[in-house]
Amino acid sequence: MFVDVYGEMGLDFVFVDTEHTGYSPLDSPMLQQFARAADVAETEILVRMASGDPSTVRKVLDSGIRNILVPRVETADDVRTAVKAARFTYDDAAGERGVGGSYPNVWGADFENYPTRQDNTVFVGALIENKHAVANIEEILSVPELGCVFLGPADLSVSYGHPLETDHPDVREALDHVWEAALAADVPIGTFVSTADDATDAVERGAQLVQLGDEFAATRSVLGSRLEEIHADR
């Protein structure tokens, strides 16, 4: 239902978390429902994976999801492994995506140019959320076919020993370093924001993917304020 609503609102993508919340990246029927709804609503699904395990990457993409974020990467090899698993051809050589009847090829009825179609539409991003990834950011950014780097300020703050202090100087320095490196490498940047002003600032700084809050925060804000009004009126 939310996918339909978000698509009608004009959002470019809907963020689905399978790392922290109840959805499983192995629940193909559920992910297929998201993919179908996104196709109808003319939006995209962006799945935060539970890991970059190649078998899980292939499973999620075979459900019809086209865009994934790989969490907790530390090295270029971590990213390369996930990207290669998502592609039939990779860096002028064979990829590691498997062929099987699935939603993207209409359960085997539309194999014509299927590998090429998938390679042209699948998007794999890397979540930068620990100090090892920050230290290796230049190598990570050089991985062929990397779709984006997506900043994870909260987990970065934990990695730097300042849990949830996302404005701590150490954390801000790390975030700025990754941001500038991505701009220099011409790799798209994604980030989480919680306000319209933050979203505008991020876009003006060069971000191309902006995740604007979530249902939980929106519910607390809208329904919470209404509840306060009701209590005040009584």
Beta strands, then each sheet from edge to edge (+ up, - down):
strand 1: 13-17
strand 2: 44-48
strand 3: 67-70
strand 4: 89-90
strand 5: 93-94
strand 6: 123-128
strand 7: 148-151
strand 8: 189-193
strand 9: 209-212
sheet 1: 1+ 2+ 3+ 6+ 7+ 8+ 9+
sheet 2: 4+ 5-
end
